[in-house]
C-alpha cells in the first residue's frame, strides 16, 4: 500500500523529504491493518450470530416439551467449541510448520500475539462452532447431554480442525495455497462447504442413525408419521437470522478486505441470489407435488441454496448462482425423502440433506463454474498467474483438475468424518450414554432435566401418558430395535380455561406432550388433529 508512485518518490527524495515518504507509508500500512481487523471481526460477529439462528430454528422444530433442552445444547456448542478450539483445535487447523495432514503449533493460542492472528482465531472459531451445531437438531428430543457435549468437544478439537488444515492451511494437502497443490490446483472451497457443511452433515446422519428415531416417528409398518415442531415463527426467525449470518460467513472469508473488495462483494451477491433461487425452487416443487405452498419447504430451500453457494460464492457469476441454488433446493427435497422414507432415519431438521448433500453439490459446482478472473480476485492473485478454470470455462484439454480435486475432497472428508464419529456414537450407545430413557422421552426432557417448561405454565397444557399395554406399548414406534404394539398419536388442543375445568382423564392422549396455547403449530386452531405422513421438509413446518 503506497501513497506515492515511483516518480513522486524520486521527486520527494531529491527534495530531501524521504522521511515523509516513509512516515506516510507507515501510517497507511497501520490504517490498512486496522481496516482489515475491523472487517474480520465484523464478519466474525455475523458468523457467531448464526448460533442464534440455529437455536431458533431448532427450537421451532422440536415439540414444546424439549425446547429448553435444544436451546441449552445450542448454547453449549458455542461454549464447548470455544474451549476446544482455543486449546487444541486452532493449532491443528492452522499451526505453522505442520505437515499436509495436521498442524503442529499454536496450541492454547501460544505464539498468537498480533492483532491479525487474534482476529483470525475469532473468525475461525465461528466456523468451528457452526460445524458443531449442525448436529444438534438432527438428534434432538432423545439424546443425552453427556453424549452431545462429548461430540461437540471432539468435533471442534480434532475432527473439524484436521479437515480445515487440509483445505485452508498453506501446508494442507487439499489447499490451493500449497506450494505443490493437488493436481496442480488444489480444492476451491472459498467458505467451507467441505470441512464445515459436509462434515457436520455426515455427523448428523451418523448420530441420527445410531441413536434411532424418536418414539412415534414411524408406525408399526414403517410409515413416516409427522412430529411437527411447535413454532413456525421461530423456524422462520431462525432461517432469516442464518441468511443474515451468511453475509459474514461468505464475504468474510476473504479475511482481509484491502485488495479483496471485489471478491467480498461478489460473494454477497451470489449468496443472496442462491438463497432466493433455492427457496423458490423448493416452493414450486412442493406446490406441484403436494398441491400446497409449503413454508417448511421454502425455509429448507433457502438454507439449501445458501449451503450450495458457499464453496463457490466468490468464484462464480450471479447468473450461475441462480442455477446452483435451484439445483441445491431440488437435491434437498430428493435427499430428505430418501433419508426419511427409504433409510428410515429420523433427522429432525433435515441436517444431512441441507448440509451434506448441498455441501457436496457446492464443491462440485465451484469446480464446474469457477471463472479464472474471479479465482484471482478471491485469492488475491494476478489474473495472469492463475491457470485455473471451472470445467465449463476451461480451454480444451484442461479444467478437469478442479473437478477431480472436488471429488477427492468429497470422498476423503466423508471417510474421515465417518471413521471418527461412527465409533464415537456407537461407543456412547454401548455404554448407555447416548439416548435418554423411554419414559423421559415421553414426558419431555425439559421437565426431567431442566427444571420445568420453556414457556410460562399458564400457557402450557400437560396431558398424562396413556395406559400402557406392556413396556413398549408407547405412542408410535419404539427406539431402533424395540418391539411392542404401536398406537397412533392424536393431539387435542385445549384452552387454558377448559383444561382447568376438566379432569385429567378428559385431556388429550398425547404421551406427555405439552402444547403452547395460542402459539406454535400452524394447525393449533383445529380442535383435533390426526398425525399425517411426513412430506419433504416436514421437519420444518
C-alpha positions in Angstrom: 0.0 0.0 0.0 1.9 3.0 -1.3 0.9 6.7 -1.0 3.2 7.8 -3.8 4.1 6.4 -7.2 7.7 5.9 -8.4 8.1 9.3 -9.9 6.7 11.1 -6.9 9.0 9.2 -4.6 12.0 10.2 -6.7 10.9 13.8 -6.6 10.5 13.8 -2.8 13.8 12.0 -2.3 15.6 14.7 -4.4 14.0 17.3 -2.2 15.3 15.7 0.9 11.8 14.5 2.0 12.4 10.8 2.1 11.5 10.7 5.8 8.0 12.0 4.8 7.5 9.1 2.4 8.4 6.5 5.0 6.2 8.1 7.6 3.2 8.2 5.3 3.7 4.7 4.2 3.9 3.5 7.8 0.7 5.3 8.7 -1.2 4.0 5.7 0.1 0.5 6.5 -1.3 0.8 10.0 -4.6 2.1 8.7 -4.8 -0.9 6.3 -4.2 -3.3 9.1 -6.9 -1.6 11.2 -9.4 -1.8 8.4 -8.7 -5.5 7.8 -9.1 -6.2 11.5 -12.4 -4.4 11.7 -13.6 -6.3 8.6 -12.7 -9.7 10.0 -14.1 -9.0 13.5 -17.3 -7.6 11.9 -17.6 -10.8 9.8 -16.9 -13.0 12.8 -19.7 -11.4 14.7 -22.1 -12.2 11.8 -20.8 -15.8 11.8 -21.3 -16.2 15.5 -24.8 -14.7 15.2 -25.6 -17.7 13.2 -25.6 -19.6 16.5 -28.8 -17.7 17.4 -30.3 -18.7 14.0 -29.6 -22.4 14.6 -31.0 -22.1 18.1 -34.3 -20.5 16.9 -34.6 -22.9 14.0 -34.0 -26.0 16.1 -36.3 -24.7 18.9 -39.1 -24.2 16.4 -38.7 -27.7 15.0 -39.0 -29.6 18.3 -42.0 -30.0 20.5 -42.6 -27.7 23.4 -41.6 -30.3 26.0 -38.0 -30.3 24.7 -37.4 -26.6 24.0 -35.1 -25.8 26.9 -33.0 -28.8 26.1 -32.3 -27.9 22.5 -31.6 -24.3 23.4 -29.1 -25.4 26.1 -27.4 -27.7 23.6 -27.0 -24.8 21.1 -25.6 -22.6 23.9 -23.1 -25.3 24.9 -22.0 -25.8 21.2 -20.5 -22.3 21.4 -19.1 -22.8 24.9 -17.6 -26.2 24.5 -16.5 -25.2 21.0 -14.6 -22.1 22.2 -12.6 -24.1 24.8 -11.9 -26.9 22.4 -10.8 -24.7 19.6 -8.7 -22.5 21.9 -6.9 -25.4 23.5 -6.2 -27.8 20.5 -8.4 -27.1 17.5 -6.8 -23.9 16.1 -3.3 -25.4 16.4 -4.3 -28.5 14.5 -6.0 -26.4 11.8 -3.6 -23.5 11.3 -0.5 -24.3 13.3 2.6 -23.2 11.3 5.2 -25.8 10.4 2.7 -28.6 10.1 2.6 -31.4 7.7 0.0 -31.9 5.0 -2.3 -33.7 7.4 -2.2 -31.8 10.6 -0.9 -28.6 12.2 1.7 -28.6 14.9 1.8 -25.2 16.6 -0.2 -22.5 18.4 -1.9 -24.9 20.9 -3.6 -22.9 23.6 -3.0 -20.0 21.3 0.7 -19.9 22.2 2.5 -17.6 19.9 -0.6 -15.8 18.6 0.1 -12.2 19.6 -0.6 -9.9 16.6 -4.0 -8.3 16.1 -4.3 -10.1 12.7 -3.6 -13.5 14.3 -6.1 -12.9 17.1 -8.8 -11.7 14.7 -8.2 -14.8 12.5 -8.8 -17.0 15.6 -12.1 -15.3 16.4 -13.3 -15.8 12.8 -12.3 -19.4 12.6 -13.8 -20.2 16.0 -17.2 -19.1 14.5 -16.7 -21.6 11.7 -15.8 -24.4 14.2 -18.9 -23.7 16.3 -21.0 -23.7 13.1 -19.8 -27.2 12.2 -20.6 -28.5 15.7 -24.1 -27.0 16.0 -25.3 -28.6 12.7 -25.8 -31.8 14.5 -27.9 -30.6 17.4 -31.2 -30.5 15.5 -30.7 -33.9 13.8 -30.5 -35.8 17.1 -33.0 -33.6 19.0 -35.5 -34.8 21.6 -33.8 -38.1 22.5 -30.1 -37.6 23.1 -28.3 -37.4 26.5 -26.4 -34.2 27.3 -23.1 -36.0 28.1 -23.0 -37.6 24.7 -23.7 -34.3 23.0 -21.1 -32.5 25.0 -18.6 -35.2 24.1 -19.4 -34.9 20.4 -19.2 -31.2 20.4 -15.8 -31.2 22.1 -14.4 -33.9 19.8 -15.5 -32.2 16.6 -14.1 -28.7 17.5 -10.9 -30.1 18.9 -10.0 -32.6 16.3 -12.4 -33.7 13.6 -13.1 -30.3 12.1 -9.6 -28.8 12.6 -8.0 -31.6 10.6 -10.3 -31.0 7.6 -9.8 -27.3 7.9 -6.0 -27.8 7.8 -6.3 -30.0 4.7 -8.0 -27.3 2.6 -7.1 -23.9 4.2 -3.6 -24.2 5.7 -0.7 -23.4 3.4 0.7 -26.8 4.1 -2.6 -28.7 3.7 -2.7 -31.4 1.0 -6.0 -30.1 -0.4 -5.1 -26.4 -0.2 -4.8 -24.3 -3.3 -2.2 -22.3 -1.3 0.1 -25.3 -1.0 3.4 -24.9 -2.9 2.6 -28.1 -4.8 -1.2 -28.3 -4.7 -3.1 -31.5 -5.5 -3.5 -32.0 -9.3 -1.7 -28.7 -9.7 -4.7 -26.6 -8.5 -6.0 -27.7 -5.1 -9.6 -27.5 -3.8 -11.7 -24.4 -4.4 -13.8 -24.1 -1.3 -13.9 -20.5 -0.5 -16.1 -20.6 2.6 -16.3 -24.1 3.8 -18.8 -26.4 2.1 -16.4 -29.3 2.7 -14.9 -29.0 6.1 -17.9 -27.3 7.7 -21.2 -28.3 6.0 -20.4 -31.7 4.6 -18.6 -32.7 7.8 -21.5 -31.5 10.0 -24.0 -33.2 7.7 -22.2 -36.6 7.9 -22.1 -36.3 11.7 -25.8 -35.5 11.8 -26.7 -38.6 9.7 -24.5 -40.9 11.8 -25.8 -39.5 15.1 -29.4 -39.8 14.0 -28.9 -43.3 12.7 -27.1 -44.7 15.8 -29.4 -43.0 18.4 -32.5 -44.2 16.5 -35.8 -42.4 15.7 -38.0 -40.6 18.2 -40.9 -42.5 19.7 -43.8 -42.0 17.4 -41.8 -41.2 14.2 -42.7 -44.4 12.5 -45.7 -46.7 12.8 -45.5 -50.5 13.1 -45.4 -50.8 9.3 -42.5 -48.3 9.0 -44.6 -45.5 7.6 -43.4 -42.0 8.5 -45.5 -40.0 11.0 -45.1 -36.3 11.2 -44.0 -34.9 14.6 -44.4 -31.3 13.8 -42.4 -28.6 15.6 -44.2 -26.3 17.9 -43.4 -22.9 16.3 -43.3 -21.8 12.7 -42.5 -18.3 13.9 -39.2 -19.5 15.5 -38.4 -21.5 12.4 -38.7 -18.5 10.1 -36.9 -16.3 12.5 -34.0 -18.8 12.7 -33.8 -19.1 8.9 -33.7 -15.4 8.3 -31.0 -15.0 11.0 -29.0 -17.7 9.3 -29.4 -15.9 6.0 -28.1 -12.7 7.6 -25.2 -14.5 9.2 -24.2 -15.9 5.8 -23.2 -12.3 4.8 -20.3 -12.7 7.3 -19.8 -16.4 6.5 -19.2 -16.0 2.8 -17.9 -12.4 2.1 -15.9 -12.5 5.4 -13.9 -15.5 4.1 -11.7 -13.0 2.3 -10.2 -12.4 5.8 -8.6 -9.2 4.6 -10.7 -6.5 2.8 -7.9 -4.4 1.3 -7.5 -5.5 -2.3 -10.3 -8.1 -1.9 -13.4 -5.8 -2.2 -14.5 -7.3 -5.5 -14.4 -10.9 -4.1 -16.3 -9.9 -1.0 -19.0 -8.0 -3.0 -19.4 -10.9 -5.4 -19.7 -13.4 -2.5 -22.5 -11.3 -1.0 -24.4 -11.0 -4.4 -24.2 -14.7 -5.2 -25.2 -15.7 -1.6 -28.3 -13.6 -1.9 -29.3 -15.0 -5.3 -28.7 -18.6 -4.5 -30.7 -18.4 -1.3 -33.6 -16.9 -3.2 -33.5 -19.4 -6.0 -33.2 -22.4 -3.6 -36.3 -21.2 -1.8 -38.3 -20.6 -5.0 -37.3 -24.0 -6.4 -38.5 -25.8 -3.3 -41.7 -23.8 -3.1 -42.6 -24.6 -6.7 -41.7 -28.3 -6.5 -43.7 -28.7 -3.3 -46.7 -26.9 -4.9 -46.6 -29.2 -7.9 -46.1 -32.4 -5.8 -48.1 -31.6 -2.7 -50.6 -29.0 -4.0 -49.7 -26.6 -1.2 -47.5 -23.7 -0.7 -45.2 -25.2 1.9 -43.5 -23.0 4.4 -41.2 -25.8 5.5 -40.0 -26.5 2.0 -39.4 -22.8 1.5 -37.3 -22.5 4.6 -35.2 -25.5 3.9 -34.9 -24.4 0.2 -33.4 -21.1 1.4 -30.8 -23.0 3.6 -30.1 -25.4 0.7 -29.3 -22.5 -1.6 -27.1 -20.9 0.9 -25.1 -24.1 1.5 -24.9 -24.8 -2.2 -23.2 -21.5 -3.0 -20.8 -21.4 -0.1 -17.8 -23.1 -1.8 -18.0 -21.0 -5.0 -19.6 -17.8 -3.7 -16.6 -15.6 -4.8 -15.6 -17.5 -8.0 -18.9 -17.9 -10.0 -21.1 -15.4 -11.6 -24.5 -14.2 -10.4 -26.4 -15.9 -13.2 -24.8 -19.2 -12.4 -25.7 -18.7 -8.7 -29.4 -18.9 -9.7 -28.8 -22.4 -11.2 -26.6 -23.6 -8.3 -29.2 -22.5 -5.7 -32.1 -24.1 -7.5 -30.4 -27.4 -8.0 -29.5 -27.4 -4.4 -33.1 -27.0 -3.5 -34.2 -29.9 -5.7 -31.4 -32.1 -4.3 -32.6 -31.3 -0.8 -36.1 -32.4 -1.4 -34.9 -35.6 -3.0 -32.5 -36.4 -0.2 -35.0 -35.6 2.5 -37.4 -38.1 1.1 -34.8 -40.8 0.8 -33.5 -40.3 4.4 -36.9 -40.3 6.0 -38.8 -42.9 3.8 -36.2 -45.2 2.5 -33.4 -45.2 5.1 -35.9 -44.7 8.0 -33.5 -42.2 9.7 -35.1 -39.6 11.9 -33.2 -36.4 11.1 -35.4 -33.8 12.8 -34.2 -30.7 10.9 -33.0 -32.4 7.7 -29.4 -31.5 8.6 -27.9 -34.2 6.4 -29.9 -33.2 3.3 -29.3 -29.5 3.7 -25.6 -29.5 4.8 -24.0 -32.7 3.4 -25.9 -33.1 0.1 -25.9 -29.4 -0.8 -22.4 -29.0 0.5 -21.1 -31.8 -1.8 -23.1 -30.2 -4.7 -21.5 -26.8 -3.8 -18.0 -28.2 -4.1 -18.7 -29.8 -7.4 -20.5 -26.6 -8.7 -17.4 -24.5 -7.8 -15.2 -26.8 -9.8 -17.6 -26.6 -12.8 -18.4 -22.9 -12.9 -15.4 -21.1 -11.5 -14.0 -18.2 -13.6 -10.3 -17.5 -13.9 -10.5 -13.8 -13.2 -12.8 -14.4 -10.1 -10.4 -17.0 -8.7 -7.7 -14.4 -9.0 -9.8 -11.8 -7.2 -10.9 -14.3 -4.5 -7.3 -15.4 -3.6 -5.6 -12.1 -4.1 -3.6 -13.2 -7.2 -2.8 -11.6 -10.6 -5.0 -13.0 -13.4 -2.0 -13.9 -15.5 -0.7 -16.0 -12.6 -3.9 -18.1 -12.4 -4.2 -21.1 -14.7 -7.3 -22.5 -13.0 -10.7 -22.8 -14.7 -14.0 -24.4 -14.0 -14.7 -27.3 -16.3 -17.3 -25.4 -18.3 -14.9 -22.4 -18.9 -11.6 -24.2 -19.4 -9.7 -24.5 -22.7 -9.9 -27.8 -24.4 -7.9 -30.4 -22.6 -7.9 -28.7 -19.2 -10.4 -27.9 -16.5 -10.8 -31.4 -15.2 -8.3 -30.8 -12.4 -10.7 -28.7 -10.2 -13.4 -31.3 -10.6 -11.1 -34.1 -9.7 -10.0 -32.2 -6.5 -13.6 -31.7 -5.6 -14.5 -35.4 -6.0 -11.4 -36.4 -3.9 -12.4 -33.9 -1.2 -16.0 -35.2 -1.1 -14.8 -38.8 -0.6 -12.0 -38.0 1.9 -14.0 -35.7 4.1 -16.8 -38.2 4.2 -14.5 -41.1 5.0 -12.5 -39.1 7.7 -15.6 -38.0 9.5 -17.3 -41.4 9.4 -14.1 -43.1 10.6 -14.1 -40.9 13.8 -17.7 -40.3 14.5 -19.3 -43.6 13.9 -17.2 -45.4 16.5 -17.8 -42.5 18.9 -21.6 -42.6 18.7 -21.6 -46.4 18.7 -19.5 -46.5 21.9 -21.8 -43.9 23.5 -24.7 -46.2 22.8 -23.0 -49.3 24.0 -22.2 -47.6 27.4 -25.8 -46.3 27.7 -24.7 -42.7 27.4 -26.4 -41.8 24.1 -30.2 -42.0 24.4 -32.4 -40.8 27.2 -34.8 -43.3 28.9 -38.1 -44.1 27.3 -40.2 -42.5 30.0 -38.2 -39.3 30.0 -38.6 -39.0 26.2 -42.4 -39.3 26.6 -42.6 -36.7 29.5 -40.1 -34.4 27.9 -36.5 -33.5 28.7 -37.3 -30.0 29.9 -39.3 -31.3 32.9 -37.0 -34.3 33.5 -33.6 -32.5 33.3 -34.0 -28.7 33.1 -36.3 -27.7 35.9 -39.5 -27.0 34.0 -41.1 -25.7 30.9 -39.6 -23.2 28.5 -42.9 -21.3 28.4 -45.0 -19.8 31.3 -47.0 -22.5 33.0 -50.3 -20.7 32.3 -49.7 -21.3 28.6 -48.9 -24.9 28.8 -51.3 -27.9 28.9 -49.7 -31.1 30.0 -51.6 -34.3 29.2 -51.0 -37.6 31.1 -49.5 -40.5 29.3 -51.8 -43.2 28.0 -52.3 -46.6 29.7 -49.6 -48.9 28.6 -50.2 -52.4 27.3 -46.7 -53.6 28.1 -43.3 -52.0 28.5 -43.1 -50.8 24.9 -46.7 -50.1 24.1 -45.9 -46.4 23.6 -47.1 -43.9 21.0 -45.6 -44.7 17.7 -42.6 -46.8 17.1 -40.2 -47.7 19.9 -36.5 -46.8 19.5 -34.5 -48.8 17.0 -34.6 -52.4 17.8 -37.6 -52.2 20.1 -40.8 -54.3 20.0 -44.4 -53.9 21.1 -47.7 -52.7 19.9 -47.7 -49.3 18.2 -50.5 -47.0 18.8 -51.3 -43.8 16.8 -50.9 -40.5 18.5 -53.6 -37.8 18.4 -53.3 -34.3 19.7 -56.1 -32.4 21.3 -55.5 -28.6 21.9 -57.4 -27.2 24.8 -57.8 -23.7 26.0 -56.3 -22.9 29.4 -59.8 -22.3 30.8 -61.2 -25.6 29.5 -58.1 -27.5 30.8 -58.6 -26.0 34.2 -62.1 -27.3 34.5 -61.6 -30.8 33.1 -60.3 -33.8 35.0 -57.0 -35.2 33.9 -58.7 -38.2 32.2 -60.6 -35.8 29.9 -57.4 -34.3 28.5 -55.8 -35.4 25.3 -54.0 -38.7 24.9 -50.6 -37.4 23.8 -48.0 -39.2 25.9 -46.9 -36.2 28.0 -46.9 -33.8 25.1 -47.1 -30.1 26.0 -49.0 -27.6 23.9 -48.5 -23.9 23.9 -52.0 -22.4 23.7 -52.1 -19.8 21.1 -48.5 -20.3 20.0 -46.7 -22.6 17.6 -48.3 -25.3 15.5 -49.9 -23.9 12.3 -52.8 -26.3 12.9 -53.3 -25.5 16.6 -56.7 -23.8 15.7 -58.1 -27.2 14.9 -59.8 -28.9 17.9 -58.4 -32.2 16.9 -55.5 -33.2 14.5 -54.6 -36.6 13.2 -50.9 -37.1 12.5 -50.2 -37.4 8.8 -47.3 -38.8 6.7 -44.4 -36.5 6.5 -43.7 -34.6 3.3 -40.4 -33.2 2.2 -39.3 -30.6 4.7 -41.8 -31.9 7.3 -39.3 -31.3 10.0 -39.7 -27.6 9.4 -43.3 -26.6 9.1 
